[in-house]
Amino acid sequence: MSAALTLSNGAKTEYTILPNTFIDRYMPQANGSFVKVYLYFLRLLGDPSRTGSLSAAADVLEETEKDVERALKYWEKVGLLKLTRDSEGMITDISFLSFSCGNEPEHPLPAPAGDIPDAQESPSASPDGAPTRTHFVKPDYSEAQITALTSLDEVKWLMSRLEQTLGRLLKPADLQTLLFLYESVGFPAELIAYLYEYCASKNKKNAAYIEAVGIAWAQSGVDTIEKAEAETAVYSQSYHVVNRAFGLNRAPGNIEMKYIHRWSENFGFDNSIIEEACNRTMLSTSKPDFKYADKILATWHAAGVKKKEDIAVLDSEFARKNAANARAKEDTSRTAVPPPNRFGAFPQRRYTASDYSEMEGMLLRKDAANADKKSPV
């Protein structure tokens, strides 16, 4: 028998223990920033030499203190943290609750319902050539979850602000979208308020439209009002260009908006390229066909088009190939052997000199016979 082995580790190792239950059950439902905050404070828990604070966490994670506090409230709501507050409502203590077998949050989150589709789905749906983007799972919030979330002061303020913007009370669909943007997408309350004001200014107040715009912003990295203002400026220019080229006198619909966002953001095309594709679509189809225009732009994107001059190069190459193909067909038709017809379908006889001499003798004898018949007796 071989001797028993003794194993040792000379390297100093440090670990932050994270139960599989967190990864399997809680992490898929949480916003990415919320997960960062949870892991950060869990790391501090294993290192007593470090002191934690909301401001320190915000600096390390490149988040705002309000975002850090919102993340902690989220984990408190699902039952993984217990927060202690002072008389002014400031968080003074964070207690991590155990992941015992069968431990479930006070208001359990639903299982993922599936990704929000992109355009499309385009066109993408799965848009060809489009870069990988973040997808968001929209939960179907239960009454218990809605009660817990709407009890937060920030959400109460946001609900009041949105009712003023929409000019009516919030409907159930509005509330689901609001909570989705706030909790799952992770938008600050001020940004959600700006999103609703932007959509309302375009007379688009339905929840589906607002949600689509919010997801598009999140996928473009918009997380502040300043970034949203820049995004809307570029987008507004793009859809005005599309409307002009297509002869439309209205704001784009949800799917059309996703197409325009795909062209300007995913493909990175400037308005001159988008306008050229729309113009060619009208020439080819005589109607504003977003799918047709998307095929043109997807082809250009795959070919590496970066500026309008690149399109002219592609056009020249396309014309050159067409001309070469036409010449090849013409050369083939000239050299091709014509198929046999009914007159040439029989074997041709070859005559020799003796054949011609024999035929000549036959004709002479025939002429002499005819002369004898005509001569008088």
Secondary structure, DSSP 8 states (H G I E B T S, - for coil): ----------S--------HHIIIIIGGGS-HHHHHHHHHHHHHHT-TTS---HHHHHHHHT--HHHHHHHHHHHHHTTSEEEEE-TTS-EEEEEE----TT---SS-------B---S-HHHHBS-TT-------B-----HHHHHHHHTSHHHHHHHHHHHHHHTS---HHHHHHHHIIIIII---HHHHHHHHHHHHHTT---HHHHHHHHHHHHHTT--SHHHHHHHHHHHHHHHHHHHHHHT--S---HHHHHHHHIIIIIS---HHHHHHHHHHHHHHHSS--HHHHHHHHHHHHHTT--SHHHHHHHHHHHHHHHHHHHHHHHHHHHHS-----TTSSS------HHHHHHHHHHHHHHHHHHHHHHS--
